[in-house]
Amino acid sequence: MTYLFGVAIMIGITMLWMRLRGTLIPSTGFAVLHGIFAVVALVIIIATVADGGARSTHLAAAMILFSIATLGGLILFLGYHIRKRPLPLALMWAHGILALIAFFWMVT
């Protein structure tokens, strides 16, 4: 699951970089791949925590933070990307920073 989130993070950083360089709506392919990797990893975390296999409360806390970040991602994709509206940088930063916090919390 760590590798899945790692790939999702790298794709997310690429999309943020594209947005900062002036692309108002990054590639839909990147957005879909980013979402697939992140959601599959989140489902694995949820299953692990639900099964009682969480090695600590860190994984459960990371699951909550990733779930909140997922809501931000859904807003970005469904509210802006699909409608071909420029992605708001503030929401992109908040989504990414929250996911990074969750990732580092998960691996510690």
N, CA, C and O atoms as a DFTB+ gen file, in Angstrom:
432 C
 N C O
     1  1       0.814      -1.191       0.000
     2  2       0.000       0.000       0.000
     3  2       0.859       1.256       0.000
     4  3       0.468       2.279      -0.561
     5  1       2.040       1.178       0.635
     6  2       2.935       2.332       0.660
     7  2       3.365       2.698      -0.760
     8  3       3.439       3.875      -1.110
     9  1       3.645       1.682      -1.569
    10  2       4.052       1.952      -2.949
    11  2       2.913       2.569      -3.757
    12  3       3.141       3.448      -4.589
    13  1       1.700       2.112      -3.512
    14  2       0.553       2.676      -4.228
    15  2       0.390       4.152      -3.903
    16  3       0.192       4.977      -4.795
    17  1       0.475       4.481      -2.609
    18  2       0.394       5.892      -2.236
    19  2       1.583       6.673      -2.786
    20  3       1.436       7.833      -3.172
    21  1       2.757       6.050      -2.825
    22  2       3.936       6.716      -3.383
    23  2       3.732       7.097      -4.838
    24  3       4.080       8.204      -5.248
    25  1       3.171       6.187      -5.620
    26  2       2.890       6.483      -7.032
    27  2       1.830       7.582      -7.132
    28  3       1.958       8.498      -7.945
    29  1       0.789       7.491      -6.311
    30  2      -0.260       8.525      -6.324
    31  2       0.333       9.890      -5.977
    32  3      -0.037      10.899      -6.578
    33  1       1.249       9.924      -5.012
    34  2       1.879      11.187      -4.618
    35  2       2.710      11.755      -5.765
    36  3       2.651      12.954      -6.039
    37  1       3.480      10.905      -6.435
    38  2       4.301      11.389      -7.543
    39  2       3.435      11.943      -8.688
    40  3       3.772      12.967      -9.283
    41  1       2.345      11.276      -8.984
    42  2       1.439      11.773     -10.027
    43  2       0.804      13.092      -9.572
    44  3       0.663      14.026     -10.362
    45  1       0.424      13.160      -8.293
    46  2      -0.157      14.396      -7.762
    47  2       0.815      15.563      -7.822
    48  3       0.430      16.678      -8.173
    49  1       2.077      15.311      -7.480
    50  2       3.095      16.364      -7.559
    51  2       3.270      16.815      -9.013
    52  3       3.446      18.004      -9.280
    53  1       3.222      15.880      -9.933
    54  2       3.328      16.216     -11.356
    55  2       2.170      17.113     -11.778
    56  3       2.374      18.089     -12.501
    57  1       0.951      16.790     -11.331
    58  2      -0.210      17.615     -11.703
    59  2      -0.117      19.003     -11.066
    60  3      -0.471      19.997     -11.700
    61  1       0.357      19.080      -9.817
    62  2       0.527      20.390      -9.180
    63  2       1.564      21.207      -9.939
    64  3       1.371      22.399     -10.176
    65  1       2.659      20.567     -10.317
    66  2       3.693      21.258     -11.078
    67  2       3.132      21.779     -12.401
    68  3       3.425      22.906     -12.801
    69  1       2.328      20.960     -13.079
    70  2       1.702      21.386     -14.331
    71  2       0.812      22.609     -14.099
    72  3       0.818      23.558     -14.883
    73  1       0.053      22.563     -13.015
    74  2      -0.859      23.676     -12.693
    75  2      -0.066      24.944     -12.382
    76  3      -0.443      26.034     -12.811
    77  1       1.025      24.805     -11.643
    78  2       1.855      25.965     -11.300
    79  2       2.549      26.545     -12.530
    80  3       2.876      27.732     -12.559
    81  1       2.771      25.717     -13.535
    82  2       3.419      26.170     -14.770
    83  2       2.418      26.757     -15.766
    84  3       2.803      27.158     -16.865
    85  1       1.129      26.811     -15.388
    86  2       0.165      27.493     -16.236
    87  2      -0.903      26.628     -16.875
    88  3      -1.824      27.153     -17.501
    89  1      -0.803      25.303     -16.732
    90  2      -1.850      24.435     -17.271
    91  2      -3.036      24.487     -16.309
    92  3      -2.944      23.980     -15.191
    93  1      -4.135      25.089     -16.726
    94  2      -5.270      25.278     -15.826
    95  2      -5.946      23.971     -15.438
    96  3      -6.454      23.828     -14.326
    97  1      -5.949      23.007     -16.381
    98  2      -6.569      21.702     -16.115
    99  2      -5.567      20.623     -16.538
   100  3      -5.393      20.375     -17.731
   101  1      -4.913      19.986     -15.573
   102  2      -3.946      18.933     -15.924
   103  2      -4.627      17.778     -16.670
   104  3      -5.854      17.685     -16.715
   105  1      -3.823      16.928     -17.235
   106  2      -4.287      15.792     -18.024
   107  2      -5.305      14.938     -17.263
   108  3      -5.098      14.606     -16.095
   109  1      -6.390      14.591     -17.928
   110  2      -7.397      13.723     -17.322
   111  2      -6.812      12.347     -17.027
   112  3      -7.165      11.727     -16.024
   113  1      -5.928      11.868     -17.883
   114  2      -5.280      10.587     -17.642
   115  2      -4.493      10.584     -16.348
   116  3      -4.563       9.627     -15.577
   117  1      -3.733      11.666     -16.101
   118  2      -3.008      11.784     -14.837
   119  2      -3.973      11.784     -13.658
   120  3      -3.738      11.112     -12.654
   121  1      -5.060      12.542     -13.784
   122  2      -6.016      12.648     -12.685
   123  2      -6.659      11.298     -12.364
   124  3      -6.823      10.942     -11.198
   125  1      -7.019      10.556     -13.405
   126  2      -7.650       9.249     -13.200
   127  2      -6.655       8.264     -12.591
   128  3      -7.001       7.540     -11.658
   129  1      -5.429       8.225     -13.102
   130  2      -4.413       7.333     -12.534
   131  2      -4.127       7.673     -11.063
   132  3      -4.019       6.784     -10.218
   133  1      -4.007       8.958     -10.781
   134  2      -3.781       9.424      -9.411
   135  2      -4.895       8.917      -8.500
   136  3      -4.634       8.393      -7.417
   137  1      -6.121       9.076      -8.941
   138  2      -7.269       8.631      -8.152
   139  2      -7.307       7.118      -7.973
   140  3      -7.606       6.633      -6.882
   141  1      -7.011       6.377      -9.017
   142  2      -7.045       4.909      -8.925
   143  2      -6.017       4.411      -7.910
   144  3      -6.344       3.610      -7.035
   145  1      -4.777       4.883      -8.027
   146  2      -3.743       4.445      -7.086
   147  2      -4.105       4.817      -5.649
   148  3      -3.948       4.010      -4.733
   149  1      -4.589       6.038      -5.460
   150  2      -4.919       6.489      -4.105
   151  2      -6.102       5.715      -3.525
   152  3      -6.066       5.325      -2.357
   153  1      -7.132       5.490      -4.309
   154  2      -8.318       4.796      -3.795
   155  2      -8.018       3.329      -3.497
   156  3      -8.482       2.800      -2.487
   157  1      -7.253       2.668      -4.357
   158  2      -6.899       1.275      -4.084
   159  2      -6.102       1.174      -2.783
   160  3      -6.352       0.288      -1.966
   161  1      -5.148       2.077      -2.591
   162  2      -4.365       2.077      -1.352
   163  2      -5.247       2.375      -0.145
   164  3      -5.079       1.760       0.908
   165  1      -6.187       3.313      -0.285
   166  2      -7.086       3.636       0.821
   167  2      -7.970       2.443       1.171
   168  3      -8.207       2.178       2.349
   169  1      -8.458       1.725       0.171
   170  2      -9.280       0.533       0.430
   171  2      -8.458      -0.516       1.186
   172  3      -8.982      -1.174       2.085
   173  1      -7.192      -0.677       0.839
   174  2      -6.331      -1.623       1.560
   175  2      -6.145      -1.191       3.010
   176  3      -6.179      -2.025       3.915
   177  1      -5.948       0.106       3.237
   178  2      -5.812       0.600       4.618
   179  2      -7.102       0.358       5.390
   180  3      -7.060      -0.112       6.527
   181  1      -8.239       0.670       4.795
   182  2      -9.524       0.482       5.474
   183  2      -9.715      -0.993       5.826
   184  3     -10.140      -1.312       6.937
   185  1      -9.406      -1.887       4.897
   186  2      -9.545      -3.326       5.158
   187  2      -8.602      -3.767       6.276
   188  3      -8.980      -4.575       7.124
   189  1      -7.391      -3.246       6.280
   190  2      -6.417      -3.610       7.317
   191  2      -6.862      -3.137       8.687
   192  3      -6.790      -3.882       9.664
   193  1      -7.321      -1.901       8.756
   194  2      -7.783      -1.358      10.044
   195  2      -9.040      -2.092      10.499
   196  3      -9.170      -2.413      11.681
   197  1      -9.967      -2.363       9.581
   198  2     -11.215      -3.055       9.941
   199  2     -10.949      -4.484      10.401
   200  3     -11.677      -5.018      11.238
   201  1      -9.907      -5.100       9.854
   202  2      -9.564      -6.470      10.216
   203  2      -8.808      -6.537      11.547
   204  3      -8.536      -7.620      12.063
   205  1      -8.479      -5.385      12.083
   206  2      -7.746      -5.350      13.351
   207  2      -6.260      -5.556      13.158
   208  3      -5.540      -5.800      14.126
   209  1      -5.791      -5.463      11.939
   210  2      -4.387      -5.687      11.663
   211  2      -3.534      -4.439      11.725
   212  3      -2.359      -4.468      11.360
   213  1      -4.107      -3.358      12.179
   214  2      -3.340      -2.118      12.264
   215  2      -2.246      -2.271      13.307
   216  3      -2.515      -2.659      14.444
   217  1      -1.008      -1.965      12.922
   218  2       0.113      -2.138      13.836
   219  2       0.130      -1.094      14.931
   220  3       0.810      -1.255      15.945
   221  1      -0.611      -0.036      14.730
   222  2      -0.701       1.011      15.747
   223  2      -1.864       1.925      15.402
   224  3      -2.549       1.742      14.396
   225  1      -2.062       2.894      16.246
   226  2      -3.103       3.871      15.954
   227  2      -2.680       4.797      14.820
   228  3      -3.508       5.532      14.281
   229  1      -1.387       4.770      14.449
   230  2      -0.925       5.608      13.343
   231  2      -1.640       5.254      12.043
   232  3      -2.014       6.145      11.280
   233  1      -1.827       3.982      11.790
   234  2      -2.489       3.565      10.556
   235  2      -3.951       4.007      10.545
   236  3      -4.463       4.438       9.512
   237  1      -4.620       3.900      11.688
   238  2      -6.017       4.342      11.769
   239  2      -6.113       5.857      11.581
   240  3      -7.016       6.346      10.901
   241  1      -5.189       6.590      12.177
   242  2      -5.198       8.049      12.014
   243  2      -4.893       8.425      10.566
   244  3      -5.514       9.333      10.014
   245  1      -3.942       7.730       9.955
   246  2      -3.626       7.993       8.553
   247  2      -4.834       7.697       7.670
   248  3      -5.094       8.421       6.709
   249  1      -5.568       6.645       7.991
   250  2      -6.765       6.299       7.230
   251  2      -7.777       7.456       7.270
   252  3      -8.375       7.799       6.250
   253  1      -7.958       8.041       8.439
   254  2      -8.899       9.162       8.576
   255  2      -8.422      10.348       7.742
   256  3      -9.209      10.961       7.021
   257  1      -7.124      10.671       7.843
   258  2      -6.600      11.814       7.082
   259  2      -6.667      11.561       5.578
   260  3      -7.010      12.463       4.813
   261  1      -6.343      10.350       5.152
   262  2      -6.455      10.016       3.727
   263  2      -7.910      10.111       3.259
   264  3      -8.173      10.536       2.134
   265  1      -8.847       9.719       4.112
   266  2     -10.269       9.811       3.751
   267  2     -10.689      11.256       3.545
   268  3     -11.442      11.566       2.621
   269  1     -10.203      12.138       4.405
   270  2     -10.512      13.567       4.252
   271  2      -9.872      14.104       2.970
   272  3     -10.492      14.862       2.224
   273  1      -8.618      13.699       2.726
   274  2      -7.944      14.131       1.497
   275  2      -8.692      13.629       0.261
   276  3      -8.743      14.310      -0.763
   277  1      -9.270      12.430       0.369
   278  2     -10.048      11.872      -0.743
   279  2     -11.247      12.765      -1.075
   280  3     -11.574      12.963      -2.245
   281  1     -11.889      13.295      -0.050
   282  2     -13.013      14.214      -0.298
   283  2     -12.547      15.441      -1.082
   284  3     -13.227      15.896      -2.002
   285  1     -11.381      15.969      -0.708
   286  2     -10.824      17.104      -1.453
   287  2     -10.535      16.731      -2.897
   288  3     -10.776      17.518      -3.812
   289  1     -10.012      15.514      -3.096
   290  2      -9.746      15.044      -4.453
   291  2     -11.014      14.890      -5.278
   292  3     -11.038      15.212      -6.466
   293  1     -12.061      14.397      -4.640
   294  2     -13.342      14.271      -5.343
   295  2     -13.890      15.638      -5.737
   296  3     -14.425      15.805      -6.833
   297  1     -13.757      16.605      -4.850
   298  2     -14.207      17.966      -5.171
   299  2     -13.409      18.511      -6.351
   300  3     -13.972      19.102      -7.272
   301  1     -12.086      18.306      -6.314
   302  2     -11.255      18.782      -7.422
   303  2     -11.652      18.125      -8.741
   304  3     -11.776      18.798      -9.764
   305  1     -11.849      16.812      -8.710
   306  2     -12.130      16.097      -9.959
   307  2     -13.541      16.338     -10.457
   308  3     -13.739      16.706     -11.614
   309  1     -14.524      16.133      -9.591
   310  2     -15.923      16.250     -10.029
   311  2     -16.395      17.696     -10.132
   312  3     -17.202      18.027     -11.000
   313  1     -15.900      18.546      -9.262
   314  2     -16.358      19.934      -9.255
   315  2     -15.636      20.832     -10.234
   316  3     -16.185      21.840     -10.678
   317  1     -14.397      20.472     -10.578
   318  2     -13.605      21.345     -11.436
   319  2     -13.098      20.635     -12.695
   320  3     -13.355      21.084     -13.812
   321  1     -12.392      19.546     -12.511
   322  2     -11.739      18.895     -13.648
   323  2     -12.752      18.444     -14.713
   324  3     -12.595      18.765     -15.891
   325  1     -13.771      17.716     -14.308
   326  2     -14.781      17.221     -15.249
   327  2     -15.506      18.369     -15.943
   328  3     -15.864      18.270     -17.117
   329  1     -15.718      19.450     -15.215
   330  2     -16.438      20.608     -15.777
   331  2     -15.517      21.550     -16.548
   332  3     -15.937      22.606     -17.022
   333  1     -14.224      21.136     -16.665
   334  2     -13.235      21.930     -17.400
   335  2     -13.068      23.330     -16.815
   336  3     -12.891      24.308     -17.541
   337  1     -13.129      23.402     -15.484
   338  2     -12.882      24.661     -14.778
   339  2     -11.477      24.611     -14.188
   340  3     -11.038      23.548     -13.750
   341  1     -10.768      25.728     -14.166
   342  2      -9.412      25.730     -13.608
   343  2      -9.406      25.214     -12.165
   344  3     -10.249      25.596     -11.353
   345  1      -8.446      24.343     -11.864
   346  2      -8.364      23.786     -10.519
   347  2      -7.854      24.853      -9.557
   348  3      -6.833      25.485      -9.827
   349  1      -8.549      25.064      -8.434
   350  2      -8.112      26.082      -7.475
   351  2      -6.837      25.632      -6.757
   352  3      -6.782      24.551      -6.170
   353  1      -5.822      26.485      -6.820
   354  2      -4.540      26.138      -6.214
   355  2      -4.646      25.904      -4.711
   356  3      -3.985      25.009      -4.184
   357  1      -5.455      26.682      -4.019
   358  2      -5.572      26.516      -2.566
   359  2      -6.080      25.122      -2.216
   360  3      -5.581      24.494      -1.283
   361  1      -7.066      24.642      -2.958
   362  2      -7.602      23.302      -2.694
   363  2      -6.598      22.229      -3.104
   364  3      -6.486      21.201      -2.437
   365  1      -5.875      22.455      -4.183
   366  2      -4.842      21.503      -4.588
   367  2      -3.762      21.381      -3.515
   368  3      -3.347      20.276      -3.165
   369  1      -3.312      22.524      -2.996
   370  2      -2.300      22.510      -1.933
   371  2      -2.843      21.824      -0.684
   372  3      -2.157      20.985      -0.099
   373  1      -4.054      22.162      -0.268
   374  2      -4.631      21.563       0.945
   375  2      -4.760      20.049       0.783
   376  3      -4.413      19.296       1.693
   377  1      -5.254      19.606      -0.362
   378  2      -5.411      18.175      -0.656
   379  2      -4.056      17.465      -0.576
   380  3      -3.926      16.416       0.056
   381  1      -3.066      18.050      -1.219
   382  2      -1.744      17.434      -1.260
   383  2      -1.041      17.419       0.087
   384  3      -0.454      16.407       0.471
   385  1      -1.094      18.517       0.797
   386  2      -0.420      18.586       2.101
   387  2      -1.065      17.620       3.081
   388  3      -0.363      16.940       3.829
   389  1      -2.388      17.549       3.087
   390  2      -3.068      16.612       3.974
   391  2      -2.694      15.168       3.637
   392  3      -2.470      14.361       4.538
   393  1      -2.627      14.841       2.356
   394  2      -2.246      13.486       1.953
   395  2      -0.798      13.183       2.338
   396  3      -0.490      12.068       2.761
   397  1       0.090      14.167       2.196
   398  2       1.488      13.953       2.593
   399  2       1.621      13.748       4.102
   400  3       2.392      12.900       4.551
   401  1       0.874      14.520       4.876
   402  2       0.881      14.327       6.329
   403  2       0.413      12.918       6.670
   404  3       1.020      12.238       7.497
   405  1      -0.665      12.485       6.033
   406  2      -1.187      11.135       6.275
   407  2      -0.161      10.076       5.873
   408  3       0.017       9.080       6.573
   409  1       0.512      10.296       4.743
   410  2       1.506       9.334       4.272
   411  2       2.649       9.193       5.273
   412  3       3.027       8.080       5.639
   413  1       3.200      10.327       5.715
   414  2       4.303      10.262       6.661
   415  2       3.870       9.714       8.014
   416  3       4.639       9.044       8.701
   417  1       2.630      10.008       8.385
   418  2       2.102       9.450       9.631
   419  2       1.961       7.931       9.505
   420  3       2.189       7.198      10.467
   421  1       1.587       7.470       8.322
   422  2       1.399       6.039       8.088
   423  2       2.731       5.271       8.166
   424  3       2.788       4.168       8.710
   425  1       3.787       5.865       7.622
   426  2       5.063       5.142       7.556
   427  2       5.903       5.259       8.817
   428  3       6.935       4.598       8.934
   429  1       5.479       6.090       9.763
   430  2       6.252       6.194      11.019
   431  2       5.729       5.248      12.067
   432  3       6.259       5.203      13.178
